[in-house]
Amino acid sequence: MITQGSEPRESESKGDVYKNYHDRIAETKRDVDQLVTEIQTKWPGALIFKTENPEKHKRLALWSVSDFLLITTLRDGQSILPLEFIAVKKGEKKLGHSAVIMSQYAGCCRSLTGILKINPFSLEECMRSLDTVINMKESEREQRLQISFSYIENQSTKKWAETFLRDLKR
């Protein structure tokens, strides 16, 4: 099963880090696939697990029927997925039924202040965050996603890019 890990150790060479990183990804993928199979066998229809990026109309349909969005990316630029998810939930008036958990390494993580942020290297932190959103009061979920929606609504792509580039310089 997945071993508790953190950032690469200082004593590792860049080659070791690269090999260990890819070994961890392969091991984690096997573990996740096994866990997904177990969940889907025990609770058919309770979990939709996707690793590819479906077309926009399929994503929007998926967001419509999903309660939670968990993004564990290790690096990316501007991730549009949580923005779409939150906008769909706002349009359906389902902010109180939904929550977003996102990797601290995602490009828009700092901008969406209402989401729960996680270190994807920490399995314990991921599990605690999932437990938190499952047990969170509807009013808190709604308040959190409304905060994030306000950012989406008030920021243009140009403003976001300027903020993102300014943050990169830090």
N, C-alpha and C positions, 0 to 999 in steps of 0.2 A: 504494500500500500504506500501511499505518498508519505515521504518522510518530511518532518518539519524542517524547513530550510529558510535561509535568509539570503542576504546579498552574498556575492562571492567573497571568499576569504582573501585577506591581503597577501598571504603566502603563495597563492596560486599564480602561475604564469598566465599570460594571455591565452596561450594555446590550451592550457588546462581549463581555464575558465570557459573558453569556447566549447571544448569537448564536454565538460561537465554540464554546461548550459543545455546543449543539445541532447545529452543523455537524460537530463532532468525533464526536458520537454517530452521526449519519447516515453519515459516512464510515467509521467503525469498523464499523457494522452491514453496510455493503456489503462491506467487506474480510473480515469474519468469514464472511458468507454465501458469498463466493467461496472462501475457504479451506476451509470445511466441504464445499462441493461437490467441491473437488479431493481432499480426504481420502477422502470417501465414494466417489468414482470410483476412486481408486487402491486403497483398502482397504475394499471393501464390508463393512458390518457392524462395522467397527472403532470407529466414532464415532456416538454418539447425541447429537444436538444439539437441545435444547429451549429455547424462549424463553417459553413459557407455563407457568403453574403448574397441573399436572394435579391431579386429585382425589387424596386421600390414599392410597387403595388402589393407584392407578397409580404414585404416587411411591414407595411402599414396594416395589413390584415392580421399579421402575427401580433403586432403591438396591440391591436384592438382586443384580442382574446387573452393577452398575457396580463398577469397581475404585477409581476416583478421583472426587472431587467438587471442582470448581473453581467458586468463587463470586467474581465480579468486580464486585459491586455498588458503586456510588458512594455510596450512602447507604441505610440502612434501619434499622428498629428491631430487634426481636428476630427474627432469622432462625431459623426452626425447621428449615429444611432440613438443616443440618449435624447438628443434634441427632438428627433422624430417621435420617440416613445412618449415624451412629456407632452408634446403638441397634440398627439392623438388622444391621450388621456384627458387633456384639457378640453378638447373639442367634444369628447363624449361625456364630459362632466363626471369623470371617474378618477380624479386625482386622489381622493380618499381611499380608493381601492388599490392603489399602486405605489410602488417605490422603486428607486434606482440605487443600485450598489455599483460603484465604479472604482477601478484601479486608480491609485494615486498617480500612475504613470500615463494616464489618458490625457490627451491634449486639452480637453475642455473640463477636466476635473476641477480645476481651481475656479472656473467661472460659474459652475453650477453648485452654488453653496447649499442648496437644499438636499443634495444627495448624500448618501453614506459613502465615505471614501475608505478604501482598503489597500493594504499592501498585498498584492497577489502572491507574494512569496510566503505569506503566512497563512497556512491552512486554518489555524485556530481563529485568526481574525476574520477570515471569510465565513467560517461557520457561525461565529458570534454575530456577524452582520446579518446573515440570513435569518438567524433566530430573532434578532432585533426587529427586522421588518415584518416577519410573520406575526409577531406579538405586539407590534406597534398599534396604537389607537388610530382609528380612521382619521380623526381630527389632526393628529400630528403628521400622518402621511400626506394629507391634503395641504397642510401648511408648508411642508417641506417642498413638495412639487410645485406649489404656487410660487414660492420664492425662486425656484429654478425657471419656471415659466416666465416670470417677470423679466429675468435676465434675457431669455430667448426673445421675448417680445420687444424689448427695448434696445437690443444691440444689433447693429447691421453687420454684415459680413466684413465690411471694411473696418469697423470699430473692433470686431473680434480679432482680426488679423493684426491690427496695430498693437493690441494688448498682448497677444500671443508672442509677437516678435519682441516686444519690450520685456516680457518675462524670460524669453530665451537669452537675452543679454545679461540677465542677473547672474 
